[in-house]
Amino acid sequence: MYEAATLTAASQISAAQGDIYASMESADPAEAVRSFYEAKLSEAPWEVTSVVEIAAENTVVVKFARREGGGQAGTVAIQQQQEDGQKTLIAISLPAPKPAATATGTPGAGPQAGKPITG
């Protein structure tokens, strides 16, 4: 989390799925926030997979994923606003990791559903 930001909202959409969403605000410029997240999300276990600039909305979206795979990926949206003075809005979305394959080879199917494959 960006230290110079104030958390404005957070939720875990589903306890079973573990999806996490957070919204923050900072007085820092959007470029400083972007640099922070691009640097931190380039460190293990994460990697930045793409950066999309949406100039018409003063927004940058940094997409990231786990280096080891496993299907866990998320986004950080950074938007510069000039309302009531300069502020930067930050929205983080991190869906839960995909379930591990089961003994039947298909997540959530068969009599071994929910049990991990063991050696």
Rosetta blueprint (number, residue, H / E / L):
1 M L
2 Y L
3 E L
4 A L
5 A E
6 T E
7 L E
8 T E
9 A E
10 A E
11 S E
12 Q E
13 I L
14 S L
15 A L
16 A L
17 Q L
18 G L
19 D L
20 I E
21 Y E
22 A E
23 S E
24 M E
25 E E
26 S E
27 A L
28 D L
29 P L
30 A H
31 E H
32 A H
33 V H
34 R H
35 S H
36 F H
37 Y H
38 E H
39 A H
40 K H
41 L L
42 S L
43 E L
44 A L
45 P L
46 W E
47 E E
48 V E
49 T E
50 S E
51 V E
52 V E
53 E E
54 I E
55 A H
56 A H
57 E H
58 N L
59 T E
60 V E
61 V E
62 V E
63 K E
64 F E
65 A E
66 R E
67 R L
68 E L
69 G L
70 G L
71 G L
72 Q L
73 A E
74 G E
75 T E
76 V E
77 A E
78 I E
79 Q E
80 Q E
81 Q E
82 Q L
83 E L
84 D L
85 G L
86 Q L
87 K E
88 T E
89 L E
90 I E
91 A E
92 I E
93 S E
94 L E
95 P L
96 A L
97 P L
98 K L
99 P L
100 A L
101 A L
102 T E
103 A L
104 T L
105 G L
106 T L
107 P L
108 G L
109 A L
110 G L
111 P L
112 Q L
113 A L
114 G L
115 K L
116 P E
117 I L
118 T L
119 G L
